[in-house]
């Protein structure tokens, strides 16, 4: 049975990724970038509820009352009082984005509106109000982006040093381009689904970067070894053999990781834990994209770079 040539068929993977990013670009033009109040600024109000609350209805009621963009969700948490057993606490979370946080009077108005339409506990110790100014939100966004950039630069330097024998800079650059591919896919999915970007997204991006580059490094390590063992073979054959040698490892790692992520996603969705839902969902997208880019993007792109560099060097002679 003839095995698939990842390197020579890399053009199909490149075409698929380019098409995907064109779609994400169209979605970006249509939907724009949605930012959570952690980055945009605004007010978050957490209110304990007694009965089930429809978050969509809560959004409409508050939006009509105050005339601002509102995002509502429900979640569950657990509380224990002294020697009593822990009990489930239902919470309604209302995020109100704006250039300025709500005033105390406006916050009271929102709570009053909610209490008039839903069965809630206004004096619950679990209730919480968080106000974030746009300046603080922008600073949080800037620091999140800076953290991603610093991690990528450090990875670039490390990979370039470790694989200097096979063209360290080219290997590192292609590995970084694969990471940008993963981050772009995660960002594009959020844009297409109109999911607000928040600090959890940044944490997930950093996690996926580490996961993806680890897979890429393993393939590069195999290429470095096979360069000595297959000295008479061309670069494309060496890279393709190296990908196949690490293929089962990459797939097994992805599958076992996805099992844990899916279980976490189901658990968090069942219990309405929004922070875990955001984390597990974005991690699910990132791990799949990371495995794909490692196998279909990084090494084939590196071979393409090296072959063109070699042709350019021969033409100059």
C-alpha positions in Angstrom: 0.0 0.0 0.0 1.4 3.3 -1.1 1.7 5.7 1.8 0.7 9.3 1.7 3.5 11.8 0.9 3.0 14.7 3.3 5.7 16.8 1.8 5.0 16.5 -1.9 1.2 16.9 -1.2 1.8 19.8 1.0 0.2 22.1 -1.6 -3.2 20.7 -0.7 -2.8 21.4 3.0 -1.5 24.9 2.2 -4.5 25.5 -0.1 -6.9 24.3 2.5 -5.4 26.6 5.2 -5.4 29.5 2.8 -9.1 28.9 2.0 -9.9 28.6 5.7 -8.2 31.9 6.5 -10.0 33.6 3.6 -13.3 32.5 5.2 -12.1 33.8 8.6 -11.2 37.1 6.9 -14.7 37.4 5.5 -16.2 36.6 8.9 -13.9 39.2 10.5 -15.2 41.8 8.0 -18.8 40.9 8.8 -18.7 40.2 12.5 -15.7 42.3 13.7 -13.9 41.4 16.9 -15.9 40.8 20.0 -14.1 41.6 23.2 -15.0 40.5 26.7 -15.4 43.3 29.3 -12.0 42.2 30.7 -10.5 43.7 27.6 -13.2 46.2 26.5 -14.3 47.6 29.8 -17.7 47.6 31.5 -19.4 46.0 34.4 -20.1 42.4 35.4 -22.9 41.7 37.8 -23.3 38.2 39.4 -26.7 37.5 41.1 -27.8 34.3 42.8 -31.0 32.9 41.4 -33.5 30.5 43.0 -35.3 29.3 39.8 -34.0 28.7 36.3 -33.3 31.9 34.4 -33.4 32.3 30.6 -30.2 34.2 29.8 -31.5 35.4 26.5 -34.6 36.9 28.1 -32.4 38.5 30.8 -30.2 40.1 28.0 -33.3 41.6 26.3 -34.8 42.9 29.5 -31.6 44.7 30.6 -30.7 46.0 27.1 -34.1 47.5 26.7 -33.8 49.1 30.1 -30.3 50.7 29.9 -29.7 50.8 26.2 -26.3 49.1 26.3 -24.8 45.9 24.9 -25.5 43.1 27.4 -24.3 39.5 27.5 -26.0 37.1 30.0 -25.2 33.6 31.0 -26.0 31.2 33.8 -23.6 29.0 35.8 -23.4 26.9 38.9 -21.0 27.1 41.7 -20.8 25.3 45.1 -20.9 26.7 48.6 -20.5 25.3 52.1 -21.5 27.1 55.3 -19.7 25.9 58.3 -20.5 22.3 59.0 -23.3 22.2 56.4 -22.9 20.2 53.3 -22.0 21.9 50.1 -24.9 23.1 48.1 -25.3 24.1 44.4 -25.7 27.8 43.9 -27.2 29.1 40.6 -25.7 32.3 39.4 -26.8 34.8 36.7 -23.9 36.6 35.1 -24.6 39.9 33.3 -21.8 41.5 31.4 -22.5 45.1 30.3 -19.8 46.5 28.0 -19.2 50.2 27.7 -16.7 53.0 27.6 -17.4 53.6 31.3 -18.5 51.2 34.0 -22.0 51.5 35.4 -22.6 53.9 38.2 -23.8 52.6 41.5 -27.3 53.9 40.7 -27.3 52.1 37.3 -26.1 48.8 39.0 -29.0 49.1 41.4 -31.4 49.7 38.5 -30.1 46.5 36.8 -30.5 44.4 39.9 -34.0 45.9 40.5 -35.0 45.0 36.9 -33.7 41.5 37.3 -35.5 41.0 40.6 -38.8 42.2 39.1 -38.6 39.6 36.3 -36.8 36.6 38.0 -36.7 34.9 41.3 -33.3 36.1 42.6 -31.5 36.7 45.9 -30.3 40.3 45.9 -28.6 40.1 49.4 -26.8 36.9 48.7 -23.1 36.7 49.9 -22.3 35.1 46.5 -23.4 38.2 44.6 -20.6 40.2 43.0 -20.1 43.4 41.1 -16.9 44.0 39.0 -16.2 47.2 37.2 -13.4 47.5 34.6 -12.5 50.8 33.0 -11.5 50.8 29.3 -8.0 51.8 30.2 -7.5 48.7 32.4 -9.2 46.5 29.8 -6.8 47.7 27.1 -3.8 47.3 29.4 -4.9 43.7 30.0 -5.3 43.1 26.3 -1.9 44.6 25.6 -0.2 42.4 28.2 -1.9 39.3 26.9 -0.7 40.0 23.4 2.8 40.8 24.7 2.9 37.5 26.6 2.1 35.6 23.4 4.7 37.6 21.4 7.4 37.0 24.0 6.7 33.3 24.1 6.9 33.0 20.3 10.3 35.0 20.2 11.8 32.7 22.9 10.6 29.6 21.0 12.1 31.0 17.8 15.5 31.5 19.5 15.4 28.0 21.1 14.4 26.1 18.0 17.0 28.0 15.9 19.7 27.1 18.4 18.7 23.5 18.9 18.4 22.7 15.2 21.3 24.7 13.8 22.6 21.6 11.9 19.5 21.5 9.6 19.2 25.3 9.1 18.1 26.5 12.5 16.5 29.8 11.5 14.5 28.3 8.6 13.3 25.4 10.9 12.4 27.9 13.6 10.6 30.3 11.3 8.5 27.5 9.8 7.7 26.2 13.2 6.6 29.7 14.3 4.4 30.1 11.1 2.7 26.8 12.1 2.0 28.4 15.5 0.6 31.5 13.9 -1.6 29.1 11.9 -2.9 27.6 15.1 -3.5 30.9 16.8 -5.2 32.2 13.6 -7.6 29.2 13.5 -8.6 29.7 17.2 -9.1 33.4 16.6 -11.1 32.7 13.4 -13.4 30.3 15.1 -14.1 32.9 17.9 -14.8 35.5 15.2 -17.1 33.2 13.2 -19.1 32.2 16.2 -19.1 35.7 17.7 -17.5 34.6 20.9 -15.9 37.4 22.9 -12.2 37.3 23.4 -11.1 37.2 27.0 -8.2 36.4 29.3 -9.0 32.7 29.1 -8.5 32.8 25.4 -5.0 34.2 25.9 -4.2 31.4 28.4 -5.4 28.8 26.0 -3.3 30.3 23.2 -0.2 30.0 25.3 -1.1 26.4 26.2 -1.7 25.5 22.5 1.6 27.1 21.5 3.5 24.9 23.9 1.6 21.8 22.8 2.1 22.5 19.0 5.8 23.4 19.1 6.5 20.3 21.1 5.1 18.1 18.3 7.0 20.1 15.7 10.3 19.8 17.7 9.9 16.0 17.7 9.6 15.9 13.9 12.6 18.2 13.5 14.6 16.0 15.8 13.8 13.0 13.7 14.7 14.9 10.5 18.1 15.8 12.1 18.8 12.1 12.9 17.6 10.9 9.5 19.8 13.5 7.7 22.8 11.5 8.9 21.2 8.1 8.3 19.8 8.9 4.9 22.6 11.1 3.5 22.0 9.9 -0.1 18.3 10.8 0.0 16.8 14.2 -0.9 15.4 16.5 1.7 11.8 15.9 0.8 12.2 12.1 1.3 13.9 12.6 4.6 11.2 14.9 5.9 8.4 12.6 4.7 10.0 9.6 6.4 10.4 11.6 9.6 6.8 12.6 9.6 5.7 9.0 9.2 8.0 7.9 12.0 6.4 10.3 14.4 2.8 10.1 13.0 1.5 7.5 15.4 2.9 9.4 18.3 1.4 12.7 17.2 -2.1 11.1 16.6 -2.0 9.1 19.9 -1.1 12.3 21.8 -3.8 14.3 20.2 -6.5 11.6 20.8 -5.6 11.1 24.5 -5.5 14.9 25.0 -8.8 15.3 23.2 -10.5 12.7 25.4 -9.6 14.7 28.5 -10.7 18.0 26.9 -14.0 16.6 25.7 -14.8 15.2 29.2 -13.9 18.6 30.7 -16.1 20.4 28.1 -19.1 18.1 28.8 -18.6 18.5 32.6 -18.4 22.3 32.4 -21.4 22.5 30.0 -23.5 20.2 32.2 -22.7 22.4 35.2 -22.8 25.7 33.4 -19.2 26.6 34.4 -18.6 29.3 31.8 -14.9 29.8 32.4 -14.2 26.1 31.9 -16.5 26.0 28.9 -14.4 28.8 27.3 -11.1 27.1 28.2 -12.0 23.6 27.1 -13.7 24.7 23.8 -10.8 26.9 22.7 -8.3 24.2 23.8 -10.3 21.7 21.7 -9.9 23.8 18.6 -6.3 24.6 19.3 -5.2 21.0 19.9 -6.8 19.8 16.6 -5.2 22.7 14.7 -1.9 22.1 16.5 -1.7 18.5 15.4 -2.7 19.4 11.9 -0.1 22.2 11.5 2.6 20.0 12.9 2.1 17.3 10.4 0.9 19.1 7.3 2.3 22.6 7.6 5.6 22.9 9.6 7.9 20.3 8.0 6.5 20.6 4.4 6.9 24.4 4.6 10.5 24.0 5.8 11.3 21.6 2.9 9.8 24.2 0.5 12.0 26.9 2.1 15.2 24.8 1.9 14.6 23.7 -1.7 14.0 27.2 -2.9 17.1 28.4 -1.0 19.2 25.7 -2.6 17.9 26.6 -6.1 18.6 30.3 -5.5 22.1 29.4 -4.4 22.7 27.3 -7.5 21.5 30.1 -9.8 24.0 32.5 -8.3 26.9 30.2 -9.1 
